[in-house]
Amino acid sequence: MSTAPEPEPRAPKQALVFDDPLDQQTSDDTDRGWGERPEGDSAADLKRFLDEKPPHHL
């Protein structure tokens, strides 16, 4: 007599959410969402400028 193995319990499916996604604030809606960095000193600003300078500005 062979017994079939019991299937493993599955994780419950996620429920569908019908909220308006435009009601939620994204990181782009904040001041921090545009790549601002924390306050730093002028040496760090110069290093960042030199690191991110396009090659045609050499």
Protein Blocks (a to p, Z undefined) as FASTA:
>chain_A
ZZddddddddddddddfbdfklpccfklpmklnopacdddfklmmmmmmmmpcfklZZ
